[in-house]
Amino acid sequence: MAANAKTIGEPVRPLANFPPSAWGDLFQSFSLDNSKLEGYAKAMEEPKEELRRLIIDPAMDTNTKLSLIYSVHRLGLTYLFLQEVEAQLDKLFKDLNLQDYDKADLYTISVNFQVFRHHGYKLSCGT
């Protein structure tokens, strides 16, 4: 019975003596200032609207617009302008002329290809 009692009882665990945190008690008294966050949110509204205007600008060159959309994607901001980006890509894809790429540099071609392919447009990698 004595051997049986050992296996049923609490397991013996070694004591872990961790060193004190390098941060100390810094985060125990952390408070979040919502007024600062609201100020930051308001300050971000104007640049967001300016970027939205740039995305839908009809006077912007096709390659420049695709480069802008590529930058917005790389920054992870596409979700903020999803409808505008999709509408512009639909329009640009319909107006796409592959003959224009004969004069373009490799960077421009690769950015245009990547933007269209990322958003689900079937663009051939061949000529």
C-alpha positions as CSV (number, residue, x, y, z in Angstrom):
1,M,0.0,0.0,0.0
2,A,2.8,2.4,0.8
3,A,4.2,2.2,-2.8
4,N,0.7,2.8,-4.2
5,A,0.2,5.9,-2.0
6,K,3.4,7.5,-3.5
7,T,2.1,7.3,-7.0
8,I,-1.3,8.7,-6.2
9,G,0.0,11.7,-4.2
10,E,1.2,15.1,-5.5
11,P,4.2,14.9,-7.8
12,V,7.4,16.3,-6.6
13,R,8.5,19.3,-8.7
14,P,11.8,21.1,-8.5
15,L,11.8,24.7,-7.3
16,A,12.5,27.2,-10.1
17,N,14.6,30.1,-8.8
18,F,14.4,32.5,-11.7
19,P,16.4,35.7,-11.5
20,P,14.5,39.0,-11.1
21,S,13.2,40.6,-14.3
22,A,15.5,43.1,-15.9
23,W,12.3,45.3,-16.4
24,G,11.6,45.4,-12.7
25,D,8.2,46.7,-11.8
26,L,8.0,49.0,-14.8
27,F,4.9,47.5,-16.3
28,Q,3.0,47.0,-13.1
29,S,2.0,50.7,-13.0
30,F,1.5,51.1,-16.8
31,S,-1.4,53.3,-17.8
32,L,-2.7,54.0,-21.3
33,D,-3.4,57.6,-22.2
34,N,-6.4,57.4,-24.6
35,S,-6.3,61.1,-25.3
36,K,-2.8,60.7,-26.9
37,L,-4.1,57.8,-29.0
38,E,-7.1,59.8,-30.1
39,G,-4.8,62.6,-31.1
40,Y,-2.7,60.2,-33.1
41,A,-5.8,58.8,-34.8
42,K,-7.0,62.3,-35.8
43,A,-3.5,63.2,-37.1
44,M,-3.6,60.2,-39.3
45,E,-6.9,61.1,-41.0
46,E,-5.6,63.8,-43.3
47,P,-2.7,61.7,-44.7
48,K,-5.1,58.8,-45.3
49,E,-7.5,61.0,-47.2
50,E,-4.7,62.5,-49.3
51,L,-3.5,58.9,-50.1
52,R,-7.1,58.0,-51.0
53,R,-7.2,61.0,-53.4
54,L,-3.9,60.0,-55.0
55,I,-5.1,56.4,-55.6
56,I,-8.3,57.6,-57.4
57,D,-6.6,60.5,-59.2
58,P,-7.5,60.1,-62.9
59,A,-4.7,62.3,-64.1
60,M,-1.9,60.1,-62.7
61,D,0.2,58.0,-65.1
62,T,-0.6,54.3,-65.2
63,N,2.9,53.2,-64.1
64,T,3.0,55.8,-61.3
65,K,-0.4,54.6,-60.0
66,L,0.7,51.0,-60.1
67,S,3.9,51.9,-58.3
68,L,1.8,53.8,-55.7
69,I,-0.6,50.8,-55.2
70,Y,2.5,48.5,-54.9
71,S,3.9,50.8,-52.1
72,V,0.6,50.9,-50.3
73,H,0.5,47.1,-50.4
74,R,4.1,46.8,-49.2
75,L,3.3,49.1,-46.3
76,G,0.3,46.9,-45.4
77,L,-2.3,49.6,-45.9
78,T,-4.3,48.0,-48.7
79,Y,-7.1,47.1,-46.3
80,L,-7.7,50.9,-45.7
81,F,-8.3,51.5,-49.4
82,L,-9.5,48.1,-50.7
83,Q,-12.4,49.4,-52.7
84,E,-10.4,52.3,-54.3
85,V,-7.5,50.0,-55.2
86,E,-9.8,47.3,-56.7
87,A,-11.7,49.9,-58.8
88,Q,-8.4,51.4,-60.1
89,L,-6.9,48.0,-60.9
90,D,-10.1,47.0,-62.8
91,K,-9.8,50.2,-64.9
92,L,-6.1,49.9,-65.4
93,F,-6.4,46.2,-66.4
94,K,-9.1,46.9,-68.9
95,D,-6.9,49.7,-70.5
96,L,-3.7,47.5,-70.3
97,N,-1.7,47.5,-73.5
98,L,1.2,45.0,-73.4
99,Q,2.9,46.9,-76.3
100,D,3.7,49.7,-73.9
101,Y,6.0,47.4,-72.0
102,D,8.4,47.3,-74.9
103,K,9.7,50.7,-73.8
104,A,9.5,50.2,-70.0
105,D,12.4,49.2,-67.8
106,L,12.5,45.9,-65.9
107,Y,11.5,47.4,-62.5
108,T,8.3,49.0,-63.9
109,I,7.4,45.8,-65.7
110,S,8.0,43.7,-62.5
111,V,6.0,46.1,-60.3
112,N,3.1,46.1,-62.7
113,F,3.2,42.3,-63.0
114,Q,3.3,41.8,-59.3
115,V,0.5,44.2,-58.5
116,F,-1.8,42.7,-61.0
117,R,-1.0,39.1,-60.1
118,H,-1.3,39.8,-56.3
119,H,-4.8,41.1,-56.8
120,G,-5.9,38.1,-58.8
121,Y,-5.6,39.4,-62.4
122,K,-4.5,36.8,-64.9
123,L,-1.5,38.5,-66.5
124,S,0.8,36.3,-68.7
125,C,4.4,36.2,-67.7
126,G,5.3,35.7,-71.4
127,T,5.0,38.2,-74.2
